[in-house]
Amino acid sequence: MALKMAEKLSLKELTMEQIQTAFDKTLKNFNEPGVKLVLITDEYKDIALKFARENFMTEEPINKGLGMKWTDELEQFWTNSLGLNLSLMFLNEKDGDPIAFRTTRIARYDDKYDIDGIQDQPLKEMVRYMVYCDEKADFFGHFNTKEAFHFLGLAVAPKYKHRGYATKIFNTAIDMIRNFGIDPVYLKVEGSSDFSKKIFEKAGCEILYEKFFDDWVVDGEKPIKDTGIHKSMKNYGMKLS
């Protein structure tokens, strides 16, 4: 039986048992030769943090454009996100080598960010940019909801690229959300890479807002530079059924 939001279920109140049940259903239908699907719990947290540091940090356009470094502040942010036990990872079935990850958080309409309290300047600028785009996109007003699953980081290790793993782990994460049996349930996601945008839009995500990096000006300066072919971030939303 689907769980109705009218029952006042908060996504942040999901239990580990509910999460594990949704993952087990997802795993049962998962079939990718040579790939092991894992839920990022404490067992895989260090592997996931290392993967984020070595792959997402080096490839994500805004990170590159702001010259972001891996700091204690940033590691704490990732640790908190992974600590929700909602994120997924693909591992090489033979040797356990990480292939890809898709991190998932819970977003609420009343989330607040202490931008001035962030010590690392590039991280502060990234959060400032994200908050601005969030306000313009008005995800929660658009979908008339107070909370959503939020896809944060999507990354594939360089030697595994061009094999469709980014699309596959995205779709697998969608399956897991559906397997919670919550109705209605919403997905919030941002895309700053042209490659990820194609994945999201092909999956049916609705474009709520787009902000070009070159149009972002802070104190007369354009802080996001040298993003290559990737020229903007898009905010997306989707109602899943």
C-alpha positions as a Markdown table, in Angstrom:
| # | Residue | x | y | z |
|---|---|---|---|---|
| 1 | Met | 0.0 | 0.0 | 0.0 |
| 2 | Ala | 1.4 | 3.4 | -0.9 |
| 3 | Leu | 2.1 | 5.8 | 1.9 |
| 4 | Lys | 0.1 | 9.0 | 1.4 |
| 5 | Met | 1.6 | 12.4 | 2.3 |
| 6 | Ala | -1.7 | 13.2 | 4.0 |
| 7 | Glu | -0.6 | 10.8 | 6.7 |
| 8 | Lys | 2.0 | 13.5 | 7.6 |
| 9 | Leu | 4.9 | 11.2 | 6.8 |
| 10 | Ser | 8.1 | 13.3 | 6.7 |
| 11 | Leu | 10.9 | 12.0 | 4.5 |
| 12 | Lys | 13.4 | 12.9 | 7.2 |
| 13 | Glu | 11.6 | 10.4 | 9.5 |
| 14 | Leu | 12.3 | 7.4 | 7.2 |
| 15 | Thr | 13.7 | 4.6 | 9.2 |
| 16 | Met | 16.7 | 2.5 | 8.3 |
| 17 | Glu | 14.3 | -0.5 | 8.0 |
| 18 | Gln | 12.2 | 1.4 | 5.4 |
| 19 | Ile | 15.4 | 2.5 | 3.5 |
| 20 | Gln | 16.7 | -1.1 | 3.5 |
| 21 | Thr | 13.4 | -2.4 | 2.3 |
| 22 | Ala | 13.3 | 0.1 | -0.6 |
| 23 | Phe | 16.9 | -0.8 | -1.5 |
| 24 | Asp | 16.3 | -4.5 | -1.4 |
| 25 | Lys | 13.4 | -4.1 | -3.8 |
| 26 | Thr | 15.7 | -2.1 | -6.1 |
| 27 | Leu | 18.5 | -4.6 | -5.8 |
| 28 | Lys | 16.1 | -7.4 | -6.7 |
| 29 | Asn | 15.4 | -5.9 | -10.1 |
| 30 | Phe | 18.9 | -4.6 | -10.7 |
| 31 | Asn | 20.8 | -6.4 | -13.5 |
| 32 | Glu | 24.0 | -4.9 | -14.8 |
| 33 | Pro | 26.7 | -7.5 | -15.7 |
| 34 | Gly | 29.9 | -7.0 | -13.7 |
| 35 | Val | 28.5 | -4.3 | -11.4 |
| 36 | Lys | 27.6 | -4.6 | -7.7 |
| 37 | Leu | 25.0 | -2.1 | -6.5 |
| 38 | Val | 25.5 | -1.0 | -2.9 |
| 39 | Leu | 23.7 | 1.3 | -0.5 |
| 40 | Ile | 26.2 | 3.8 | 1.0 |
| 41 | Thr | 26.0 | 3.0 | 4.7 |
| 42 | Asp | 28.9 | 3.2 | 7.2 |
| 43 | Glu | 30.5 | 0.3 | 5.5 |
| 44 | Tyr | 31.0 | 2.2 | 2.3 |
| 45 | Lys | 31.2 | 5.8 | 3.6 |
| 46 | Asp | 35.0 | 6.2 | 3.4 |
| 47 | Ile | 35.0 | 4.8 | -0.1 |
| 48 | Ala | 32.3 | 7.2 | -1.1 |
| 49 | Leu | 34.1 | 10.2 | 0.4 |
| 50 | Lys | 37.3 | 9.3 | -1.4 |
| 51 | Phe | 35.3 | 8.9 | -4.7 |
| 52 | Ala | 33.7 | 12.3 | -4.2 |
| 53 | Arg | 37.0 | 13.9 | -3.5 |
| 54 | Glu | 38.8 | 12.3 | -6.5 |
| 55 | Asn | 36.0 | 12.4 | -9.1 |
| 56 | Phe | 33.1 | 14.7 | -8.3 |
| 57 | Met | 35.4 | 17.5 | -7.0 |
| 58 | Thr | 37.6 | 17.4 | -10.1 |
| 59 | Glu | 34.9 | 17.1 | -12.7 |
| 60 | Glu | 31.9 | 19.1 | -11.6 |
| 61 | Pro | 31.9 | 22.4 | -13.6 |
| 62 | Ile | 31.0 | 24.8 | -10.7 |
| 63 | Asn | 33.7 | 23.2 | -8.5 |
| 64 | Lys | 36.2 | 23.6 | -11.3 |
| 65 | Gly | 35.0 | 27.1 | -12.1 |
| 66 | Leu | 35.4 | 28.3 | -8.5 |
| 67 | Gly | 38.7 | 26.5 | -8.0 |
| 68 | Met | 37.2 | 24.6 | -5.0 |
| 69 | Lys | 39.4 | 22.4 | -2.8 |
| 70 | Trp | 38.6 | 19.6 | -0.6 |
| 71 | Thr | 38.3 | 21.1 | 2.9 |
| 72 | Asp | 37.1 | 19.9 | 6.3 |
| 73 | Glu | 33.9 | 22.0 | 5.8 |
| 74 | Leu | 33.2 | 20.3 | 2.5 |
| 75 | Glu | 34.0 | 16.8 | 3.9 |
| 76 | Gln | 31.6 | 17.4 | 6.7 |
| 77 | Phe | 28.9 | 18.4 | 4.2 |
| 78 | Trp | 29.4 | 15.2 | 2.3 |
| 79 | Thr | 29.6 | 13.1 | 5.5 |
| 80 | Asn | 26.2 | 14.6 | 6.6 |
| 81 | Ser | 24.7 | 13.8 | 3.2 |
| 82 | Leu | 26.0 | 10.2 | 3.1 |
| 83 | Gly | 24.9 | 9.7 | 6.7 |
| 84 | Leu | 21.3 | 9.7 | 5.6 |
| 85 | Asn | 21.9 | 6.2 | 4.0 |
| 86 | Leu | 20.0 | 7.1 | 0.9 |
| 87 | Ser | 22.9 | 7.2 | -1.6 |
| 88 | Leu | 23.9 | 4.5 | -4.1 |
| 89 | Met | 27.2 | 3.3 | -5.6 |
| 90 | Phe | 28.2 | 1.0 | -8.4 |
| 91 | Leu | 31.3 | -1.2 | -7.7 |
| 92 | Asn | 33.2 | -3.4 | -10.0 |
| 93 | Glu | 32.0 | -6.9 | -9.1 |
| 94 | Lys | 35.4 | -8.4 | -9.5 |
| 95 | Asp | 37.6 | -6.1 | -7.4 |
| 96 | Gly | 35.3 | -3.7 | -5.6 |
| 97 | Asp | 36.6 | -0.7 | -7.6 |
| 98 | Pro | 34.2 | 2.2 | -7.4 |
| 99 | Ile | 32.5 | 2.9 | -10.7 |
| 100 | Ala | 29.9 | 5.6 | -10.0 |
| 101 | Phe | 27.8 | 7.2 | -7.3 |
| 102 | Arg | 24.5 | 9.0 | -7.0 |
| 103 | Thr | 24.1 | 10.9 | -3.7 |
| 104 | Thr | 20.6 | 11.6 | -2.3 |
| 105 | Arg | 19.5 | 13.9 | 0.4 |
| 106 | Ile | 16.2 | 15.3 | 1.7 |
| 107 | Ala | 15.3 | 18.9 | 0.8 |
| 108 | Arg | 12.6 | 20.9 | 2.6 |
| 109 | Tyr | 11.0 | 24.2 | 1.8 |
| 110 | Asp | 12.2 | 25.7 | 5.0 |
| 111 | Asp | 15.9 | 24.7 | 4.7 |
| 112 | Lys | 18.2 | 27.5 | 5.7 |
| 113 | Tyr | 21.9 | 28.0 | 4.9 |
| 114 | Asp | 24.2 | 30.1 | 6.9 |
| 115 | Ile | 26.2 | 31.5 | 4.0 |
| 116 | Asp | 28.1 | 34.0 | 6.1 |
| 117 | Gly | 29.2 | 31.3 | 8.5 |
| 118 | Ile | 31.0 | 29.3 | 5.7 |
| 119 | Gln | 34.7 | 29.8 | 6.1 |
| 120 | Asp | 36.0 | 28.5 | 2.8 |
| 121 | Gln | 35.4 | 31.3 | 0.2 |
| 122 | Pro | 34.9 | 29.1 | -2.9 |
| 123 | Leu | 32.4 | 26.9 | -1.0 |
| 124 | Lys | 30.6 | 30.1 | 0.2 |
| 125 | Glu | 30.3 | 31.3 | -3.4 |
| 126 | Met | 29.0 | 27.9 | -4.5 |
| 127 | Val | 26.3 | 27.9 | -1.8 |
| 128 | Arg | 25.4 | 31.5 | -2.6 |
| 129 | Tyr | 24.9 | 30.6 | -6.3 |
| 130 | Met | 22.9 | 27.5 | -5.5 |
| 131 | Val | 20.6 | 29.3 | -3.0 |
| 132 | Tyr | 20.0 | 32.1 | -5.6 |
| 133 | Cys | 19.0 | 29.6 | -8.3 |
| 134 | Asp | 16.9 | 27.6 | -5.8 |
| 135 | Glu | 14.9 | 30.8 | -5.0 |
| 136 | Lys | 14.4 | 31.5 | -8.7 |
| 137 | Ala | 13.3 | 28.0 | -9.5 |
| 138 | Asp | 10.8 | 27.9 | -6.6 |
| 139 | Phe | 10.7 | 24.1 | -6.7 |
| 140 | Phe | 8.4 | 23.8 | -3.6 |
| 141 | Gly | 6.0 | 26.4 | -4.8 |
| 142 | His | 5.8 | 24.9 | -8.3 |
| 143 | Phe | 5.0 | 21.5 | -7.0 |
| 144 | Asn | 3.1 | 22.6 | -4.0 |
| 145 | Thr | 5.1 | 20.3 | -1.7 |
| 146 | Lys | 7.1 | 20.9 | 1.5 |
| 147 | Glu | 9.8 | 18.2 | 0.9 |
| 148 | Ala | 11.5 | 16.1 | -1.8 |
| 149 | Phe | 14.3 | 13.7 | -2.4 |
| 150 | His | 17.2 | 15.8 | -3.6 |
| 151 | Phe | 19.8 | 14.3 | -6.0 |
| 152 | Leu | 23.1 | 16.0 | -5.2 |
| 153 | Gly | 26.2 | 14.5 | -6.7 |
| 154 | Leu | 26.5 | 12.3 | -9.8 |
| 155 | Ala | 29.9 | 11.1 | -10.8 |
| 156 | Val | 31.6 | 8.3 | -12.8 |
| 157 | Ala | 35.2 | 7.4 | -12.5 |
| 158 | Pro | 37.2 | 8.3 | -15.6 |
| 159 | Lys | 38.1 | 4.8 | -16.7 |
| 160 | Tyr | 34.4 | 3.8 | -16.6 |
| 161 | Lys | 33.0 | 6.7 | -18.6 |
| 162 | His | 31.2 | 6.4 | -21.9 |
| 163 | Arg | 29.6 | 3.2 | -20.8 |
| 164 | Gly | 26.2 | 4.6 | -19.8 |
| 165 | Tyr | 26.8 | 4.2 | -16.0 |
| 166 | Ala | 25.7 | 7.8 | -15.2 |
| 167 | Thr | 22.3 | 7.1 | -16.8 |
| 168 | Lys | 22.0 | 3.7 | -15.2 |
| 169 | Ile | 22.8 | 4.9 | -11.6 |
| 170 | Phe | 20.4 | 7.8 | -12.1 |
| 171 | Asn | 17.6 | 5.5 | -13.1 |
| 172 | Thr | 18.5 | 3.1 | -10.3 |
| 173 | Ala | 18.2 | 5.9 | -7.8 |
| 174 | Ile | 14.8 | 6.8 | -9.3 |
| 175 | Asp | 13.7 | 3.2 | -8.9 |
| 176 | Met | 14.7 | 3.2 | -5.2 |
| 177 | Ile | 12.6 | 6.4 | -4.6 |
| 178 | Arg | 9.6 | 4.7 | -6.2 |
| 179 | Asn | 10.2 | 1.6 | -4.0 |
| 180 | Phe | 9.5 | 3.6 | -0.9 |
| 181 | Gly | 5.9 | 3.5 | -2.0 |
| 182 | Ile | 5.3 | 7.2 | -1.1 |
| 183 | Asp | 2.6 | 8.9 | -3.1 |
| 184 | Pro | 3.0 | 11.6 | -4.1 |
| 185 | Val | 6.8 | 11.9 | -4.1 |
| 186 | Tyr | 9.0 | 14.5 | -5.7 |
| 187 | Leu | 12.5 | 14.8 | -7.0 |
| 188 | Lys | 14.7 | 17.9 | -6.9 |
| 189 | Val | 17.9 | 18.0 | -8.9 |
| 190 | Glu | 20.4 | 20.4 | -10.4 |
| 191 | Gly | 22.6 | 19.9 | -13.5 |
| 192 | Ser | 25.7 | 21.9 | -14.2 |
| 193 | Ser | 27.2 | 19.5 | -16.7 |
| 194 | Asp | 25.9 | 19.3 | -20.3 |
| 195 | Phe | 26.1 | 15.5 | -19.9 |
| 196 | Ser | 24.0 | 15.3 | -16.7 |
| 197 | Lys | 21.5 | 17.7 | -18.2 |
| 198 | Lys | 20.9 | 15.3 | -21.1 |
| 199 | Ile | 20.3 | 12.5 | -18.6 |
| 200 | Phe | 17.8 | 14.5 | -16.5 |
| 201 | Glu | 15.9 | 15.8 | -19.4 |
| 202 | Lys | 15.7 | 12.5 | -21.2 |
| 203 | Ala | 14.3 | 11.0 | -17.9 |
| 204 | Gly | 11.5 | 13.6 | -18.0 |
| 205 | Cys | 12.7 | 16.2 | -15.4 |
| 206 | Glu | 11.1 | 19.6 | -15.8 |
| 207 | Ile | 13.3 | 22.6 | -16.2 |
| 208 | Leu | 12.4 | 25.2 | -13.6 |
| 209 | Tyr | 15.2 | 27.7 | -14.0 |
| 210 | Glu | 18.5 | 28.1 | -15.8 |
| 211 | Lys | 21.4 | 30.4 | -14.8 |
| 212 | Phe | 24.4 | 31.0 | -17.0 |
| 213 | Phe | 27.7 | 31.0 | -15.2 |
| 214 | Asp | 28.8 | 34.1 | -17.2 |
| 215 | Asp | 25.7 | 36.0 | -15.9 |
| 216 | Trp | 26.6 | 35.4 | -12.2 |
| 217 | Val | 28.2 | 38.5 | -10.9 |
| 218 | Val | 29.4 | 39.1 | -7.2 |
| 219 | Asp | 30.8 | 42.5 | -6.3 |
| 220 | Gly | 31.5 | 43.3 | -9.9 |
| 221 | Glu | 33.3 | 40.0 | -10.5 |
| 222 | Lys | 32.3 | 36.8 | -12.3 |
| 223 | Pro | 33.5 | 34.1 | -9.8 |
| 224 | Ile | 32.7 | 31.0 | -11.9 |
| 225 | Lys | 35.3 | 30.8 | -14.6 |
| 226 | Asp | 36.8 | 28.3 | -17.1 |
| 227 | Thr | 33.9 | 25.8 | -17.1 |
| 228 | Gly | 34.7 | 24.6 | -20.6 |
| 229 | Ile | 31.7 | 23.5 | -22.7 |
| 230 | His | 29.4 | 23.7 | -19.6 |
| 231 | Lys | 27.8 | 27.1 | -19.6 |
| 232 | Ser | 25.0 | 27.0 | -17.1 |
| 233 | Met | 23.2 | 25.3 | -14.3 |
| 234 | Lys | 19.6 | 24.1 | -14.6 |
| 235 | Asn | 17.2 | 23.4 | -11.7 |
| 236 | Tyr | 14.9 | 20.5 | -12.3 |
| 237 | Gly | 11.9 | 18.9 | -10.7 |
| 238 | Met | 9.9 | 15.8 | -11.2 |
| 239 | Lys | 6.8 | 14.2 | -9.7 |
| 240 | Leu | 7.4 | 10.5 | -9.5 |
| 241 | Ser | 4.6 | 7.9 | -9.6 |
